[in-house]
Amino acid sequence: MTVRIRKDKRAQHELAFLLYMSGETARNISGRINVSEHTIGSWAEKGGWKEKRAASNITRAELINKTLKRINEMLESGEAVNADKLSKLASLVEKLDKKSSPVLIIDIFMEFGRWLKLQGATDREVDIEFIQRVTRCQDAYITEKLSLS
């Protein structure tokens, strides 16, 4: 019985994560999977879901462009340039421009997830459990990358 409960809880957690990443609110998720809103918030906090969702909703190119625009605004303002701010923004552009940035990885994983779902329609081996296992591995990888950033 305990194994079944753990499996059900893990499935609820994974579904909650997928719903959260697709833009659902904690309130809507709690109603859909019969878990308290507080539990969803706790899972989101512990798993860094907010950061992951934010990273998946804005592309790397958008972040780079916004940062470059901010640098340009600083330089064209005519005021004294804060060297520390300028250095931090330039460093951010450099980090974002690296090919293995967490933002790019999340973009790729989200695209791959959509592709897997389409494959599931024609390939019996690509079932929900397979997709959930892949998602867990991707989530662990992204969490590790974000903690190293």
C-alpha positions as CSV (number, residue, x, y, z in Angstrom):
1,M,0.0,0.0,0.0
2,T,2.8,2.4,0.8
3,V,4.5,1.9,-2.6
4,R,1.2,2.7,-4.3
5,I,0.8,5.9,-2.3
6,R,4.3,7.0,-3.1
7,K,3.8,6.3,-6.8
8,D,0.5,8.3,-6.7
9,K,2.2,11.2,-4.9
10,R,5.1,11.1,-7.4
11,A,2.6,11.1,-10.3
12,Q,0.8,14.1,-8.7
13,H,4.1,15.9,-8.3
14,E,5.1,15.3,-11.9
15,L,1.7,16.4,-13.2
16,A,1.7,19.5,-11.1
17,F,5.2,20.4,-12.5
18,L,4.0,19.9,-16.1
19,L,0.9,22.0,-15.4
20,Y,2.9,24.7,-13.7
21,M,5.4,24.8,-16.6
22,S,2.5,25.2,-19.0
23,G,1.4,28.4,-17.1
24,E,-1.3,27.1,-14.7
25,T,-1.7,28.7,-11.3
26,A,-1.1,26.9,-8.0
27,R,-4.8,27.2,-7.3
28,N,-5.9,25.7,-10.6
29,I,-3.3,22.9,-10.2
30,S,-4.4,22.1,-6.7
31,G,-8.0,21.7,-7.8
32,R,-7.1,19.5,-10.7
33,I,-4.9,17.0,-8.9
34,N,-6.6,17.2,-5.4
35,V,-3.5,18.5,-3.5
36,S,-3.6,21.6,-1.4
37,E,-2.4,24.9,-2.8
38,H,0.2,25.1,0.0
39,T,1.6,21.8,-1.2
40,I,1.9,23.0,-4.8
41,G,3.6,26.2,-3.5
42,S,6.0,24.0,-1.4
43,W,6.9,21.8,-4.4
44,A,7.4,24.9,-6.6
45,E,9.7,26.5,-4.0
46,K,11.8,23.3,-3.4
47,G,12.0,22.5,-7.1
48,G,12.7,26.0,-8.4
49,W,9.7,25.8,-10.6
50,K,9.2,29.6,-10.7
51,E,12.7,30.1,-12.1
52,K,12.4,27.2,-14.5
53,R,9.0,28.6,-15.8
54,A,10.5,32.1,-16.2
55,A,13.5,30.7,-18.0
56,S,11.2,28.7,-20.4
57,N,9.0,31.7,-21.1
58,I,11.7,34.0,-22.4
59,T,14.1,33.0,-25.1
60,R,17.9,33.3,-24.7
61,A,17.9,35.7,-27.7
62,E,15.3,37.9,-26.0
63,L,17.3,38.1,-22.8
64,I,20.5,39.0,-24.7
65,N,18.7,41.7,-26.7
66,K,17.1,43.2,-23.6
67,T,20.5,43.2,-21.8
68,L,22.2,44.8,-24.8
69,K,19.4,47.4,-25.0
70,R,19.9,48.2,-21.3
71,I,23.7,48.6,-21.8
72,N,23.0,50.9,-24.8
73,E,20.6,53.0,-22.7
74,M,23.3,53.3,-20.0
75,L,25.9,54.4,-22.5
76,E,23.6,56.9,-24.3
77,S,22.1,58.5,-21.2
78,G,24.9,61.1,-21.0
79,E,25.3,60.4,-17.3
80,A,28.3,58.9,-15.6
81,V,28.3,55.2,-16.4
82,N,28.3,52.9,-13.4
83,A,31.2,50.6,-14.2
84,D,30.0,47.8,-11.9
85,K,26.6,47.7,-13.5
86,L,28.0,47.8,-16.9
87,S,30.4,45.0,-16.1
88,K,27.7,42.9,-14.6
89,L,25.5,43.4,-17.7
90,A,28.3,42.6,-20.1
91,S,29.0,39.4,-18.0
92,L,25.4,38.4,-18.3
93,V,25.4,38.8,-22.0
94,E,28.5,36.6,-22.2
95,K,26.9,33.9,-20.0
96,L,23.7,34.0,-22.0
97,D,25.6,33.7,-25.2
98,K,27.2,30.4,-24.2
99,K,25.7,27.4,-26.0
100,S,25.0,25.5,-22.8
101,S,23.2,28.1,-20.8
102,P,20.3,26.9,-18.7
103,V,17.9,29.0,-20.6
104,L,18.9,27.4,-23.9
105,I,18.7,23.9,-22.4
106,I,15.2,24.6,-21.1
107,D,14.1,25.8,-24.5
108,I,15.5,22.7,-26.1
109,F,13.9,20.4,-23.5
110,M,10.5,22.1,-23.9
111,E,10.7,21.6,-27.7
112,F,11.8,18.0,-27.2
113,G,8.9,17.4,-24.8
114,R,6.4,18.6,-27.4
115,W,8.1,16.4,-30.0
116,L,7.9,13.4,-27.6
117,K,4.1,13.9,-27.2
118,L,3.6,13.9,-30.9
119,Q,5.7,10.7,-31.2
120,G,3.5,9.1,-28.5
121,A,0.6,9.2,-31.0
122,T,2.4,6.7,-33.3
123,D,4.9,5.0,-31.1
124,R,3.6,2.7,-28.3
125,E,7.0,2.8,-26.5
126,V,6.6,6.5,-26.0
127,D,3.9,6.4,-23.4
128,I,3.2,8.8,-20.5
129,E,5.5,6.8,-18.1
130,F,8.4,7.1,-20.6
131,I,7.8,10.8,-21.0
132,Q,7.6,11.3,-17.2
133,R,10.9,9.5,-16.8
134,V,12.6,11.7,-19.4
135,T,11.0,14.8,-17.8
136,R,12.4,13.8,-14.4
137,C,15.9,13.4,-15.8
138,Q,15.6,16.7,-17.7
139,D,14.4,18.4,-14.5
140,A,17.3,17.1,-12.5
141,Y,19.8,18.2,-15.2
142,I,18.3,21.7,-15.3
143,T,18.2,22.0,-11.5
144,E,21.9,21.1,-11.5
145,K,22.7,23.6,-14.2
146,L,20.8,26.4,-12.4
147,S,22.6,25.7,-9.2
148,L,25.9,26.0,-10.9
149,S,25.0,29.3,-12.6
